[in-house]
Amino acid sequence: MLANKTLSTLIRNVCIRRNFCLSQKILRGNIGVKCGVSAQQSKPTHTNKERFLQTSAKSLKSERLGSMPQIKTEISNVQVLLDKTELVIEWMDGHESLFQASWLRFHCFCPSCYSSADGLYKIDIERFKKNLTISSTSWNQSEQVLKVHFDNDVPSNHVALLPYDWLRENCYCDVCLKKKLSDRDVITRNSQTPKKMPVVDYDEIKDNPGQFLFDFMHHTFEVGYCKILNFPKEDELFMEFAESLGPVESNPFGYYNGTFFDDVKNTGAVDNAGHTNVDLPFHQDYRYADTCGQTIMFNCVRFDDCVTGGESLMVDLFQVAEILRDESPEDFKVLTKVPVIYENVNGNKRHFQIQKTHIEVDYNGKVTSCLWSGDLRPRLQVRQSDVTRYYKAHKKFSEIMKREELHIRFRHVTGSLVAMNNRRMAHKRTQFESNGGVRHFQQLGLHTAFMRNNYMLLAKKLGRVVSPPMTGNGSFF
């Protein structure tokens, strides 16, 4: 499977189809600072926790998110609080991190607790006492590792090892948590107003394949969609290009000509409205299959000028959800609590069913998933007290979604390929008349988690600093 190969090989496979060769090396970025300072130790001392929290709150208000100063991972001082259940790390750049004893113990990186090769977690939490306390700490700038000793630890001679850079990266003070949420929340940041369709040209892949793939994935994650112009017509290349981004998922309607992609034509198929010329309402593909098609790609093989109608529209459901939360908080709450059944049941051919809410929110109250299947009627099977409340909220959400100012409207052209985040965007098609012409697409779905993995690895190779983007899969991280 191409998704298991290195990114360099993936890029090369895409290029070979058109006899392209890599014209430049993809950069690697290495970050690491060592400072040789003698080992220091810290015994439990009295640190004013209220002062720490007040300082953190003040920093939270004054810090301009996204422009924090250069992070220095060297430790200036470590103070264990008087009750020994927490410690404060003072970093060289002035930042302070407060960590609980249990958090430190259960994130130990020593070989007996954690296997770096396979990520295996070896700690049996049930063996520990209810409240862990810290006896002492030591650190050495040359090693870049904080060592923590605990009272009544298991085993008794254990020393917890915690790398400096990992501690700083995983600081969970209010300032750091809010910055991480802001950095990853590309959906909220880029869905305030509709934007023009981001466009990349496939011909650019011959000059800088790494940059081309990065730009394409970056737009798809950040904005929610992206168009490629001048994409070749070969079926094999469509599949190879898709597989260079992530695994191609099976289509719920089955294989098409031995491939995973769907040949979308006006065939008048009675079991697939996409193969007709009728108007399709706003929807997300395959929502009843849950994970299938998290990123949808539409390859326009042919769209004759004589075809009238058949325009495409998209709307950002996360933007719709936030407008609903602002205009009608109670309706928003209903759609996060009352689930509906998404299903596609067709005799002996298909039996897909899931029950989920239209909107999911996480621990921080952020919207993490939006589901909408306007083309298939969602079935409601809930308590009687929720029926009227649900349809009122459903109506309000649908009304917001139909506002013209929220729509991205475009017409496909022959040789264009459009990728869309199927976990975030809903799309529709207007009715069309062939008039003797042809409207022909190839469609497939990619596994977004693997696509994001390739995006992050490629960013590192190119020396680009990016945060793992939120994708709308129900998880903020």
N, C-alpha and C positions, 0 to 999 in steps of 0.2 A: 504494500500500500504506500503510495507516494507520501502520505501524511507522516509516515514514520521515518522518512529520510531527512538528512540535514537540510537546512534552508538553502544552502549553497547548491545542493543537488537539485532541490525543488525548482529553484530559479533557472538552473541550467536546463532542466527538462522542458520547461516552458519555452525557453529560447531555441532549443534545438529544432523544434517543429518548423521554424522559419529560418533555419541556418544562421541564427544569431549567436554571437559569442560574448562572453562577459568582457566589457571594455575596461573595467576597473575593479579593484578588490573591494570587498565590503569590509568596512572598518570594524575593529573590535575596540571596545572601551574598557579599560581596566582602572578601577578606583581603589585606592588603598593607601592609607597613611599610617606609618609606624613612628613611634616616638619612644626612644629609650630612656625611661625614667625608672628609678629604683622602686621596688615593691613597697606598697603602703598598706596599712591595716586600719580598720575602723572597728571600734567597740561601740556598744550601745550608748548613745548620747541623747541629750534632750534637744530636739529640734521642734521649733514652733510650727506645727502642722497648719494652723490657721493662717500663718504668714505665707506658707507655701501656696495654699489654696487661693488666698487673696491675690498673690502675685500672678498665679496662673489665670485667674479671672480677668485681671487687668491686662495681661498679655493678649487674652482672647479678644478683648474689645479693641485693642489698639493695633493688633497685628493685621496687616493687609494680606489676606489669604492669597496664596499663589506666588508671593514674593518674599518668603521668609529668608533670612540671611543664610550664608553658606554654613552648612551643618558641619561641626567638628565633633568627631566621635571620641576624642580623648577625654578622660575623666579628670576633673579638677579635685573633687572631694566626694566622699560617700559618708553619709550620716545615718546611723540606725536610730530609729525613734525609741523613746524611753520604754514603751511597752513591748518593744522588739518584734512587733508584728509587721512593721513597714520600714522601708529605708528610702532615703532621698539621694539621688545621684545629681551632683552639680557638674555640668559639662563645661569644657573649656570656652565654649561660645556664650556661656551665661545661662543656657537653658537648664531647667531643673525637671527631673522625672521622679515621680513617686511610685514605688512598686510594693505590692503586698508580698508577704513571706510565702504564702501558698502559691502565688503566681510565679515567683522566682524558682521555687523548688520544682514545680511541675513543668517548667520549661527548661530544665537542665539539659545541657548538651554533652555531658560526659558519656563515654561509650557504654556504661552500664545502664544509662537511662534512655539513650537515643542513638539510633543507627543512622548515620549520615548517608549511608549507601542506599538504603531503601525507605528511610523516613519512619522506621518502625518505632512505635512508642512502647517502652518497656516498663513503665512505672505502674505499679498496682496501687492505686489511690486508697483502697480500703485498708491497707496496712498502716496508714499514717494516723496520728492523733488528730482530733478535731481542729485544734488551733496550732499551727506551726509558728515557731518563734526563731528569730535570728540570733545566733550567739556572737558572730563576728564576720568581717569581710576582709578581703585583701585584693589588691590589684597591682598590675605591672604594665606600664605603658608599652613596653616592648612586646609583651604577649598579647595585648589588646583583649584580655579576658578578665572579667570580674569573677572572683571566687567567693562563694557564700557558704558559711558554716551554719548549720541549724541545730538547735537543741533537740534531743531525742529523735534524730534523723534515722531514716531507714535506707541503707544499713548505717550502723552507728558511726563509722569512719568516713562517711560520704562527704564529698565537697562538690557543691554545684558549680558548674562552669557555664558562664554566660558571656558570649562575645560582645564587645563594645558596640560594633556596628549593628548587630541584631537588636540589642537593647534599645539603642537610639531609634532604629527603624520602627520598633514596636512599642514605643512610648505611648501610653494611653491617657495622657493628661488632656484636658479640654482643648488646649491649643492644637496639639498634634492630631487628635481625633477629628476635629472640625476641618483641619487642613486636608486630611486624607479623604474625608467625605467630599470636600469641594473638588479636589484633584480628580477623583474617580467619577464624579457625577457629571459625565459628559452629556448625559441626556437632558438634565435640567438646564445646564449651561448653554446648550445649543438648540433648545426647543422653544425659546421664548417667542421668536417670530419666525415665520417661514423664510427659508433662504433659497437662493437659486440652486439648481441642481449642480453639485460638484461634478466636474468632467475631467477625465484623463484620456489621453490618446494612446491607443495600443502600440502605435508606431514608436513611441518613446521607449518601449521595452528593450529595443536593440541598443540604445545608447546607455541606459542606466536601469537594468532590470530590477535591482534591489530597491531603488528609489521609486520606481513605478509601482511595484507591489506594495510598498509601504504607504504611498499616497492613497492608493485604492482602498486598502484596509482602513487607513486612518479616517478617511472620509466616511466610510461605511459605519464605523463605530461612532465617530464624533457627531456627524450630522444625521445618520440613520440610513443613508442611501448614497449611491454614487453611480455615474454613468461612464462607460468606456466607449469611445468612438473607434471606428475602423476595426472592429473585432472580426477575425477571419471566420469563414463559414464552416470549416471542417468540424464534423461532429467530434472527432477524436480530440481536437484541440480544446473544444469547450470542456470536455471532461477532464483533460490534463490540467487545464488552467484552474478549474474548480478544485481539483485534488491537491494542487499546490498551495491552496489556501486552507483546506481542512477536509476531513472525511465527508464524502457525499452520502447523504442518508437515503434509505429506501423510500420510494414514493408509496403512500397508502393505497394508491390505485393499482400498484403492481409494476412490474418491469415494462418498459416500452422499447421494443426492438432490441432486447438484450442489454439495455442500459438503464441507469437510474433516472435519466431525465425524461420529462414528459414532452412529447411533440404536441404543442397546443395549436390546433387548427379548427376551423369551423366545420366540424364533421357532423354536427347535430346530435352528438352523443347524449342519450337520455339520462345517463348517470353521472354526467360531469358538465355543469353549466359553463365551465371555462371553454368547452369545445363547441359552444354555440355562439350566436351573435347578439345575445340578449344583454341588457344592461345588468351589470353586477354591482350590488351595493358595497359599501365599505366593509372589508373583512380582512382577517388574517388567514393564511392558508393552513390547513391541516391542524387547527387548534384542538380538534377532538383526538388527535394522535399525540398530543402533549409535546414531545420533544422534537418531532420531525420538522425539518425545514426552519431552523432558527434563523438562518440567513437564506433568503430566496434570491436566486439569480435568474433573470429573464434575458435570454439571448434572442434578439430579433433577427431571424434568418431572412425574412422577407416581409415588407409592408408596402404594398403597391400604392402609388399616388391616387389611383382611382377609388380606393377604399375610402368611404366616407364614415365619419364617426370613429369609434374605437379609441378615443383618447383615454389616457390613464391619469388617475388622481391618487394622491397619497395624503395622509393626515397623521400627525404625530400624536398617538394616543396618550403619551405621558403629558403632553401639553394640554390635551383635553381633560385629563384627570386633574391636573393642577388648577385649571380654570373652574372645574366642578367643585373642587375643594374650597376655592375662594368664593364662588358665587352661592354655593348651596352645601355647606358643611355636612348637614344631615344626610343629604342624598349621597355624598361622597362616602360617608361612614357606612351607609347601607350596602353600597357596592363593594366594600371591603369585608363585609360580614356575611351577606346572603349569597350562597353559591348557586350556580346553575349547572345543568348537565349539557356538555357539548358532546354531540354524538353523530356518527355516520354509520347507520345500520342498514345494510342492503342485502337481504336474503342470505344466501350462502357465500357472498363475495366479501363483505366487510362487517366487522362488529367492533367499532371504536366507541368508547365512552369514557369520559372523565367528568368529575364534578369539582369546579373551582369557582372562585369569585372573579368578577371582571377586573378588580383592582387588588393588588397585594401591596402591603406596606411592611416595612421591617422594624427592627428594634428602635431605630432613630426616627421613625415616622415617615421615612422616605418611600415614595412609590418605587417598587422594584419589579413589578410585572403588570401588564395590561393585556387582557384577552377580549377579543371581540370577533364573533362569527356572524356577521350580518347576513351572510348568504345561507346559513343554516340556522333554523330556529332553535335558540337555546331552550331547553326544557326545564321548567321550574318545579321542583319537588321539595318544598320546605314547609315549615309550620304556617298555619293559616294567618297568624298575626303578621307574617313577613311578606305575604303576597302583594298586597296593595302598596306597601312601602317600596318593594322592589320595582314594580312597574312604574311608579312615579320617578324613582331614581334613574331607571333605564331610559325613560323618555327624556329626562333632562340631559343625560350623557349624550344621547343620540342627537338631540337638538344642537348641542355645542359642537359635536363632530361635523355637522353639516354647514357650519359657518364658512362662507366663501374665503374669508381672510386667513383661514387656517390651512387651506388646501395648497398642495403643490400639484400643478396641472402641466402635463406634457404629452407629446405624441412621440411614440417610438419611431425610429427610422431604421431602415435596413442596415445592418452592420453595427448596431448599438447593443451594448450589454448593460443592464441595470441590476445592481445588487441592492437589496433592501433588508434591513433588520426586521425580520418577521415577528420578533418579540416586542417590537416598539411601534412600528408603522402599520397602519391599516391602508389597504389600497382598494381601488375600484376601477371598473372599466365601463365606459359609456357604450350604448348599443351602436352597432356598426352595420353597414351594408357593403357587401363585397363588390358589387357592380362588375363582376367578372374578374376581379383581382384576388390577391391572396394576402392574408394576414397570418403569418406563421412564426411561432416562437418555440424555443426550447426552454424548459424550466426545470430547475432542480433545487434541492435544499442542502445547505451545508451545516455541519455541526459547529455552532458558534464558539463553544468553549475551546475547541482545537484551533479554530481560526484565530482566536484571541491569543492562544499560546504561540502560534507562529508569528503573529504581529509583534508580541513582546520580544521574542528571540531575534526577529529581524531588526527591531529598533535598537537592540544592544549591538548588533553587528554594524549598524550604520552610525553608531555613536549618538543616537537620538534619545533624549531623556523623556520618557512618557510614563504616566501612571497606568496601571491596568484598568481599562475602561469598564464602566458598568454597561451591561449588555441587555438588561431587561429580562433576565432568566429567573427572576424571583430572589436573587441574591445581590446585595449591594456590592460585595467584594467578588 
